[in-house]
Amino acid sequence: MSPEEIGSLLRVKREELGRTIADAASATKISRRFLLDMEKGEFSKLGEKVYVMGFAKTYAKYLGLCEKSFSEMVRKNHSEMEDFNLQMYKTGR
């Protein structure tokens, strides 16, 4: 699943629950900006991996998603992006 698909899953689930970004931010204590970044699949904007995983797990729980499954999906995707970025850095592309 691509980052954009993961983000879309979050957005769709939030909308199905009838909740706004403001509702989610208030309940999770995650900034609106970071929630929107996650919903766009822009997990790299959240900072270090520990933050990405923490925010993803918290948001998944808030939305009633399986935290473990969702966290694993995000972790796998984030690790692949880190590997890709490292390779691009090494090759200078």
C-alpha positions in Angstrom: 0.0 0.0 0.0 1.4 3.4 -1.0 1.7 6.3 1.4 -1.1 8.1 -0.4 -3.3 5.0 -0.1 -2.6 4.8 3.6 -3.4 8.5 4.0 -6.6 8.1 2.0 -7.6 5.3 4.3 -7.2 7.6 7.3 -9.2 10.4 5.7 -12.0 8.2 4.6 -12.3 6.5 8.0 -12.4 9.9 9.7 -15.0 11.2 7.4 -17.1 8.0 7.8 -17.1 8.7 11.5 -18.3 12.2 10.9 -15.3 13.8 12.6 -13.3 16.8 11.5 -9.6 17.4 11.6 -10.2 19.8 14.5 -12.0 16.9 16.4 -9.1 14.6 15.7 -6.5 17.1 16.8 -8.3 17.8 20.0 -8.8 14.2 20.9 -5.3 12.9 19.9 -3.3 16.0 20.8 -1.6 15.7 17.3 -1.4 19.0 15.5 -3.8 19.6 12.6 -0.9 20.0 10.2 0.5 16.6 11.1 -2.9 15.0 10.8 -3.4 16.5 7.4 0.1 15.4 6.4 -0.7 11.8 7.4 -4.0 12.0 5.4 -2.0 13.1 2.4 0.4 10.2 2.9 3.3 12.6 3.6 4.6 10.7 6.6 8.1 12.0 6.1 7.0 15.5 7.1 6.3 14.1 10.6 10.0 13.9 11.5 11.9 10.9 12.9 10.6 7.4 12.6 9.7 7.3 16.3 7.3 10.3 15.8 5.9 8.8 12.6 5.1 5.5 14.4 3.7 7.2 17.5 1.4 9.6 15.6 0.2 6.8 13.3 -0.6 4.5 16.2 -2.4 7.2 18.1 -4.4 8.3 15.0 -5.3 4.7 14.1 -6.6 4.0 17.7 -8.6 7.2 17.6 -10.2 6.1 14.3 -11.0 2.6 15.6 -8.4 0.9 13.3 -6.3 -2.0 14.4 -3.3 -0.2 15.8 -0.9 -3.1 15.4 -1.8 -3.8 11.7 -1.8 -0.1 10.8 1.5 0.5 12.6 3.1 -2.4 10.8 1.8 -1.1 7.4 3.2 2.4 8.1 6.5 1.1 9.5 7.1 -1.1 6.4 6.3 1.8 4.1 8.4 4.3 6.0 11.4 1.9 6.1 11.1 1.4 2.3 11.1 5.2 1.8 14.2 5.6 4.1 16.0 2.9 2.1 15.1 4.6 -1.2 16.2 8.0 0.1 19.5 6.6 1.4 20.1 5.0 -2.0 19.3 8.2 -3.8 21.8 10.0 -1.5 24.5 7.5 -2.1 24.1 7.6 -5.9 23.7 11.4 -6.1 20.4 11.2 -8.0 
